[in-house]
């Protein structure tokens, strides 16, 4: 997939004043189910709701850019974009089209908005930052939306998914930001100590084991725990990690919180931990793996290394 046409696409949509807030996959499916078989009537239908469209709906510039980027599928004489474009604040971000079933899907949704809000709310408390590392960056939204508050920071975007890094690179260029892109699934792929690490790991036990969604055992919390403990070992004195994730609550207990409270002091780190949303992805509770879970909470953790 070529980056230049996609950058031009984002720039063109920005000039059109395009905006779209991405809902959860379940909400997206419910909205589409209201009008089965409907085709696109607007840019938001094409690039937000991932609806099929007739060739003459799009301005020729936009159609040609999608074609040049190899981001078009054709079905029954109509076309469909392989990518969505969503807005966070005043910025636009490329990510995968709906439904995000492919193993290498690049996801952006309500968790992304909560993640960005959490990071931006905590940054003023942390002081100057020289280097920010965004683990599992996906679209790059966390780092790119933090950047205006960290004008001196070097931005490193880390992801195991090459498709994510390609889209994050375009999103960064559209935002006018220089970033370092690193392919890999852990901080072992980053050299040196870091003064700020941010992460929004997958936290669902996914039957398909899709990388962007599967958080491993501990009812999906394993990856969040592993990334946080690895980050604690790589923080500079006085450095921080900002973790946004989900945790399954069983009989009132949060196993992720308990594990972090037990392990982080042994690594010389403090923890501030709070629920940001008490109940999300309730449909997961219908699955056998969650039969003992009473709710899944969105949580934010601030890990601090001793100065």
C-alpha positions, 0 to 999 in steps of 0.5 A: 500500500503506497503512503503518498496517495493515502496522505493526499487522501487525508489532506483532501478529506481535511479540506472537505471538513470531513469528520466521523466518530467511530463507534463500537463494532456492535453499534456500527453493526446495529446502525447498518442493520437499520437499512440492509443493502443500503449504498453510500450517499456521502463521504461519511458513508464511504469512509466512516460507515464502510458502505459500498458506493457507486463510482460516480459518488466520489470526486475523481480525485478521491477515487483515484487516490484510493485506487492508487493506494490499492485500498479499493475492493469491488463487488457487484459493480460497486466499490468499497474502501478498505480503510476508514477515516476517523476524527479525533479532535481536529485530526484525521486518522486512517484505520481498517474498514468495518468489519475488522475481522482480518488478523492484521486489522488496525483498530480505532474506536471508543477505546482510542478516544478514552485512551487519548483523553486519559493520556492527555489528562495525565501529561500535565502532571508529569513534567518535561518528556524527552522521549515517548514510546507508544507500545502497540501504537496501532494508528498512532493516535496515542502518541500523535494526540499527546505530541502537542503537549510534549513539544520537545519529545522524540516520538517512537511508535512500536507495533508488531503489525506492519499494516499498523506502522504503515497507517501510523506513518501516514497519520503522523505525516498528515499531523505534520509530526516526525516519528520513529517507527519500530516493528516489534512486539515488545520493549526489547526492540527499543534501546535505552531507558525511556522517560514516558511509555504509553500503551493501550493493549488488547484486553479481550480473550479473543477466540480468533486470537487476533493480535489487535484484540487478544489480551491473553489469559487472566481473562484478557489482562495478561498482555496489560500486566506483561507490558506494564512490568516490562515498562517498569524495568525500562523507565528512567528514574522519575519516568512514567508509564501511562496504561489504558486497558480493560480489566475483568471484574470477578466478585468485585475483585480486579486481578490486574490491579492486584497483580500490579500492586503486588509486583510494581513495588518490587521494581521500585515503582509506584502505582495510581490506578482508577476506573475510567468506565465501570462497564464496557463490552458487555456482550463479551459476558455472554461468551463461555470464557467470561461466565464468572465475570460480572463486568469489564471495566476500563482502567487507567494506571500511572506507573512512576519510577523512583527518581 
